[in-house]
Amino acid sequence: MGEFWKSCAVCVVLISISNGVCYGLTYSDKLIGLNAFIGSQMRASHILTSIVEEMMPHVDEIDDFYSSIVMADEQNLKLLAGESSCLNDTLMILSNSLLSAVTKKPMQQWALQFIDASGKISSGILDGNINWIGSYDECLNLTAVVYTGVNQTGERLFPFTGKYCQLGIPLNPQKSPPVDVGSSDFPIGTLVLGLCIPSTCSGEEIRNLYNSALSLLGNSTARLQSNQVICRAKQFNYDTRAIIVLCVCSVFLLLMVAGTMYDVFIIHQLHKDSSGMLIEEVLVNEQANNILDTSSLRFRASSHEQAEQTPLLETKKQKTEPYQPGLCGRLLMSFSVYTNGSKLLSTNQGSGVLSAVNGIRFLSISWVILGHVYAFGAFTTENVLPFLLTMMKRWSWQAIINAPVAVDTFFILSGLLLSYLSLKEMQKCQSLWKFKWGLFYFHRIWRLTPPYMLIFMVYVSLYQYWSDGPLWPQEGLEKDHCQNYWWKNLLYINNFFPTLETCMAWSWYLANDMQFFVVSPLMLIPLYYSGVVGIIVCLVLLFGTMTISGVISSVQKLPMAIVGANAKDTETGKYFDDYYVKPYCRMGPYIIGIMTGYVLYRTNCKIRMNRLTNLAGWAVATACCMSVLYGPYDSFNGHPNSNEVNALYNALARNVWALGVSWVIFACSTGYGGIVNALLSWKIFIPLGRLTYCVYLLHPVIMSIYFESRRQLLYMTDLEIVFIFCGSMVLCYAAGFVASLAFESPFMGLEKAIFHRDKNDR
C-alpha cells in the first residue's frame, strides 16, 4: 500500500502544478516588487528544471500506481479514504476520469471537467511561464453527479460542487517573510498552484494532502512545499462598512438628482419665463407705435442693425433681472449634473490663462498611465521574462521606465501656477496683511481633500465587491493598511512612513504637493517683496534638496530608477521609501516651478527674444529632457554605473527635467512656442486637463480591476500594450468624469456658494 501512495503522490504533483502568479498586490508592491518578481520567475525556472530532472526516475512508479488501483476494489478505496470526505471525493473524481480505465468505471463528464478546470503545464517554463490558471468559472459551475444504482440508474445525488483553491509555494523560503495563513493574497516571489477541488475540502486539507504527497518523492521536492492556501468564491455578503459607504453614495446620488432637477426645471424655466416677459413688453410697445409688423418681429428682435434704427424700443424696453437663487438654492445647485457637466466640458477659458498647461497636464497623466500599464501588466503576464528583458534593451524603453518624471511635471505645474496666481492676487491686495491667508490654505484643503477622501472611502470599502476571479483579491487591496493608517492620508503625511504602513500608495504625490504648498509662503513672501531675495531663497532650498538627494542615494547605494536590470530587491525598496516619496528629495521641480511662475508674473507673459535666443532655449530644454530620459540607457544593457554616478543622477535628474519643462511653459506663455504651443493649447485639452486630479486618484484602481479580474493571463506584445493603454485612458477618464461630477465639482460649488467666491477665483 506504501507504493500505492508514493505513486499517487507523483500523479498528484504532476497534475497539481498548475499556476504561478502574483496577484492581490498593492500599488507599491507592483512598483517596488517588479525586480523581485522578475527574479522569482527566473528562480522558478531553475527550480522546476532541477526538480523535473530529479523526479524522472519516479515516473516508472506510475505503472505500480495503476497496478495498485487495478488490485484495489471499491471497498479498499473507501478504507484508504477513511472518514475524510475530502479525500473520498477527490478519489471519486480520479476514479471517474483519469483512472476510469483501470477502475472499470464509465468516464463521467463532470469528473473530467474537474480535471479540465485545473491548469495544465504549458510550454515556456524556462522563459518564466509558470502561470497556468485553469478555468475559474468552469470550476465554480461544476456539480458532481452520482447514482445509487449501477449503469447510472437509481437515485441521482449531488454530493459536492466545484471549489477553486490556490496553493502558495515560496520560491525562496529563506527570504520569504512569515505568512498569514488566513491572508487573501500571496507575497511576491510565491509560486501559486491553482486546483479545482471538491467543495467538501477545506484549504488546509488540500495543503496537507499536497505536502504529504510531496514528502514521498524525496528531498528534491522540499522546495515545493506549500505554506499558504486561498480558496475563492463568487458571492460575497456586503459588510457593515460597505453598506454605510453605499448609503453615503446614495445620498450623493440623490443630491445630484435633486440639484439637477432644481437647476433644469426651476432655474432655467424662470430664466425662460423672464425672457418671454421681455419679448411681450417689446411687442406691446412696437404695436402701439406701429414701428414694425408682427410678421417681422422675430427678425427685428434678433437683428442688431434693426435695433439701432429703433431707439424707441430701447427707451421703453424693461429689462427683467434673471432669477437669483438664495443660499439653499445655490447649495443645491452645487450638485447639479447639468451645470457641473457643462463647466467640466466647456472649452472656454478666462483671459490671462496659461493655455499650454492643459496640454501638459493631459500628456503627463497619459504618460503615468502608460508606465503603470507595464508595471501592473507584468504581474499577470505569462511571457514576463522574455518581454521585459527584451524591452529593457530597447532605446524606447527609457521613456517607459522613466515615466515617473511625469509626476515631477505635475510638481512644476503646481509650483508655477501657485506662484503666478498668488503673486497676482497679492498685487491686487497691495499688502500681504490684506492677503487672505486663511482662505489661501482653506481653499487648497477644501479643493483636494473631499474628493480624495471620498474616493479613498469607496476604494477601501467596495473594491472587493467589484469583481471576482482567480487573480482577484477577495478582501480588497490594502484593506488592512487602510483600516489602520487612514489618518496618515487625511493629514497628508503618509509619505513619511514605510510603504507597508500606508494606504493608496500612489497618494504620496498628494502628500508631497500639500507639504510643498504649506511651506510655499517661505518663497512667495520674499519674491513679493524682493525678486533678488526671493530667488536667492529659492536657490538655497533647491541646492539643499539636491544635496540631500545625492547623499541619501550615495549612502543607501540606490539605483538610477525604481526598476532596472541591475537593481536588487532591497535597493528598490529603499529607493521608494527613502528617496522616491520624500519631500526633501522631490521639492526641486516645485521650487523651479515657483521661480518660473515668478518670471511670468514679473514680465506679465510679455518678453522680447530674437530667433537665435529662442532656438538656443529650445535646444537646451530638449537636451535637458533627453539626458534625463536616456541617460541611464547603458545601465540597462550590461554596463552598470558606479554608486557615485547613480548618486549624481538622482541628485540632478529631476531638477534638470524641471528646467527643460519650465522652458516649454515659459516659451509657450510668452508667444515663442510655435507649433508646440498650438498643440498644447488645443481646446480639447481644456476639459481633459480639468479631470486630471480625479483621473490620477482613480487610474490605479481602474487598472487593478482590469488586470486582476482577468480569467486568463496576458501574452504581452507591443500591440497588446497599445490596446490596453487606449482602453485604460478611456475608462480612467470616464471614471474621472463621474467622480468629478459626484465628489469634486459639488464641493467647489459649495465653497463658492458659501463664500461667494468670484468666478475668476482659483
Rosetta blueprint (number, residue, H / E / L):
1 M L
2 G H
3 E H
4 F H
5 W H
6 K H
7 S H
8 C H
9 A H
10 V H
11 C H
12 V H
13 V H
14 L H
15 I H
16 S H
17 I L
18 S L
19 N L
20 G L
21 V L
22 C L
23 Y L
24 G L
25 L L
26 T L
27 Y H
28 S H
29 D H
30 K H
31 L H
32 I H
33 G L
34 L H
35 N H
36 A H
37 F H
38 I H
39 G H
40 S H
41 Q H
42 M H
43 R H
44 A H
45 S H
46 H H
47 I H
48 L H
49 T H
50 S H
51 I H
52 V H
53 E H
54 E H
55 M H
56 M H
57 P H
58 H H
59 V H
60 D H
61 E H
62 I H
63 D H
64 D H
65 F H
66 Y H
67 S H
68 S H
69 I H
70 V H
71 M H
72 A L
73 D L
74 E H
75 Q H
76 N H
77 L H
78 K H
79 L H
80 L H
81 A H
82 G L
83 E L
84 S L
85 S H
86 C H
87 L H
88 N H
89 D H
90 T H
91 L H
92 M H
93 I H
94 L H
95 S H
96 N L
97 S L
98 L L
99 L L
100 S H
101 A H
102 V H
103 T H
104 K L
105 K L
106 P L
107 M L
108 Q L
109 Q H
110 W H
111 A H
112 L H
113 Q H
114 F H
115 I H
116 D H
117 A H
118 S L
119 G L
120 K L
121 I L
122 S L
123 S L
124 G L
125 I H
126 L H
127 D H
128 G L
129 N L
130 I L
131 N L
132 W L
133 I L
134 G L
135 S L
136 Y H
137 D H
138 E H
139 C H
140 L H
141 N L
142 L L
143 T E
144 A L
145 V L
146 V E
147 Y E
148 T L
149 G L
150 V L
151 N L
152 Q L
153 T L
154 G L
155 E L
156 R E
157 L E
158 F L
159 P L
160 F L
161 T E
162 G E
163 K E
164 Y E
165 C E
166 Q E
167 L E
168 G E
169 I E
170 P E
171 L L
172 N L
173 P L
174 Q L
175 K L
176 S L
177 P L
178 P L
179 V L
180 D L
181 V L
182 G L
183 S L
184 S L
185 D L
186 F L
187 P L
188 I L
189 G L
190 T E
191 L E
192 V E
193 L E
194 G E
195 L E
196 C E
197 I E
198 P E
199 S L
200 T L
201 C L
202 S L
203 G H
204 E H
205 E H
206 I H
207 R H
208 N H
209 L H
210 Y H
211 N H
212 S H
213 A H
214 L H
215 S H
216 L L
217 L L
218 G L
219 N H
220 S H
221 T H
222 A H
223 R H
224 L H
225 Q L
226 S L
227 N L
228 Q E
229 V E
230 I E
231 C E
232 R E
233 A L
234 K L
235 Q L
236 F L
237 N L
238 Y L
239 D L
240 T H
241 R H
242 A H
243 I H
244 I H
245 V H
246 L H
247 C H
248 V H
249 C H
250 S H
251 V H
252 F H
253 L H
254 L H
255 L H
256 M H
257 V H
258 A H
259 G H
260 T H
261 M H
262 Y H
263 D H
264 V H
265 F H
266 I H
267 I H
268 H H
269 Q H
270 L H
271 H H
272 K H
273 D H
274 S H
275 S H
276 G H
277 M H
278 L H
279 I H
280 E H
281 E H
282 V H
283 L H
284 V H
285 N H
286 E H
287 Q H
288 A H
289 N H
290 N L
291 I L
292 L L
293 D L
294 T H
295 S H
296 S H
297 L H
298 R H
299 F H
300 R H
301 A H
302 S H
303 S L
304 H H
305 E H
306 Q H
307 A H
308 E H
309 Q H
310 T L
311 P H
312 L H
313 L H
314 E H
315 T H
316 K H
317 K L
318 Q L
319 K L
320 T L
321 E L
322 P L
323 Y L
324 Q L
325 P L
326 G L
327 L H
328 C H
329 G H
330 R H
331 L H
332 L H
333 M H
334 S L
335 F L
336 S L
337 V H
338 Y H
339 T H
340 N H
341 G H
342 S H
343 K H
344 L H
345 L H
346 S L
347 T L
348 N L
349 Q L
350 G L
351 S L
352 G L
353 V L
354 L L
355 S L
356 A H
357 V H
358 N H
359 G H
360 I H
361 R H
362 F H
363 L H
364 S H
365 I H
366 S H
367 W H
368 V H
369 I H
370 L H
371 G H
372 H H
373 V H
374 Y H
375 A H
376 F H
377 G H
378 A H
379 F H
380 T H
381 T E
382 E L
383 N L
384 V H
385 L H
386 P H
387 F H
388 L H
389 L H
390 T H
391 M H
392 M L
393 K L
394 R L
395 W L
396 S L
397 W H
398 Q H
399 A H
400 I H
401 I H
402 N L
403 A L
404 P L
405 V H
406 A H
407 V H
408 D H
409 T H
410 F H
411 F H
412 I H
413 L H
414 S H
415 G H
416 L H
417 L H
418 L H
419 S H
420 Y H
421 L H
422 S H
423 L H
424 K H
425 E H
426 M H
427 Q H
428 K H
429 C H
430 Q L
431 S L
432 L L
433 W L
434 K L
435 F L
436 K L
437 W H
438 G H
439 L H
440 F H
441 Y H
442 F H
443 H H
444 R H
445 I H
446 W H
447 R H
448 L H
449 T H
450 P H
451 P H
452 Y H
453 M H
454 L H
455 I H
456 F H
457 M H
458 V H
459 Y H
460 V H
461 S H
462 L H
463 Y H
464 Q H
465 Y H
466 W L
467 S L
468 D L
469 G L
470 P L
471 L L
472 W L
473 P L
474 Q L
475 E L
476 G L
477 L L
478 E L
479 K H
480 D H
481 H H
482 C H
483 Q H
484 N H
485 Y H
486 W H
487 W H
488 K H
489 N H
490 L H
491 L L
492 Y L
493 I L
494 N H
495 N H
496 F H
497 F L
498 P L
499 T H
500 L H
501 E H
502 T L
503 C L
504 M L
505 A H
506 W H
507 S H
508 W H
509 Y H
510 L H
511 A H
512 N H
513 D H
514 M H
515 Q H
516 F H
517 F H
518 V H
519 V H
520 S L
521 P H
522 L H
523 M H
524 L H
525 I H
526 P H
527 L H
528 Y H
529 Y H
530 S L
531 G H
532 V H
533 V H
534 G H
535 I H
536 I H
537 V H
538 C H
539 L H
540 V H
541 L H
542 L H
543 F H
544 G H
545 T H
546 M H
547 T H
548 I H
549 S H
550 G H
551 V H
552 I H
553 S H
554 S H
555 V H
556 Q H
557 K L
558 L L
559 P L
560 M L
561 A L
562 I L
563 V L
564 G L
565 A L
566 N L
567 A L
568 K L
569 D H
570 T H
571 E H
572 T H
573 G H
574 K H
575 Y H
576 F H
577 D H
578 D H
579 Y H
580 Y H
581 V L
582 K L
583 P H
584 Y H
585 C H
586 R H
587 M L
588 G H
589 P H
590 Y H
591 I H
592 I H
593 G H
594 I H
595 M H
596 T H
597 G H
598 Y H
599 V H
600 L H
601 Y H
602 R H
603 T H
604 N L
605 C L
606 K L
607 I L
608 R L
609 M L
610 N L
611 R H
612 L H
613 T H
614 N H
615 L H
616 A H
617 G H
618 W H
619 A H
620 V H
621 A H
622 T H
623 A H
624 C H
625 C H
626 M H
627 S H
628 V H
629 L H
630 Y H
631 G H
632 P H
633 Y H
634 D H
635 S H
636 F H
637 N L
638 G L
639 H L
640 P L
641 N L
642 S L
643 N H
644 E H
645 V H
646 N H
647 A H
648 L H
649 Y H
650 N H
651 A H
652 L H
653 A H
654 R H
655 N H
656 V H
657 W H
658 A H
659 L H
660 G H
661 V H
662 S H
663 W H
664 V H
665 I H
666 F H
667 A H
668 C H
669 S H
670 T L
671 G L
672 Y L
673 G L
674 G H
675 I H
676 V H
677 N H
678 A H
679 L H
680 L H
681 S L
682 W L
683 K L
684 I L
685 F H
686 I H
687 P H
688 L H
689 G H
690 R H
691 L L
692 T H
693 Y H
694 C H
695 V H
696 Y H
697 L H
698 L H
699 H H
700 P H
701 V H
702 I H
703 M H
704 S H
705 I H
706 Y H
707 F H
708 E H
709 S L
710 R L
711 R L
712 Q L
713 L L
714 L E
715 Y L
716 M L
717 T L
718 D H
719 L H
720 E H
721 I H
722 V H
723 F H
724 I H
725 F H
726 C H
727 G H
728 S H
729 M H
730 V H
731 L H
732 C H
733 Y H
734 A H
735 A H
736 G H
737 F H
738 V H
739 A H
740 S H
741 L H
742 A H
743 F H
744 E H
745 S H
746 P H
747 F H
748 M H
749 G H
750 L H
751 E H
752 K H
753 A H
754 I H
755 F H
756 H L
757 R L
758 D L
759 K L
760 N L
761 D L
762 R L
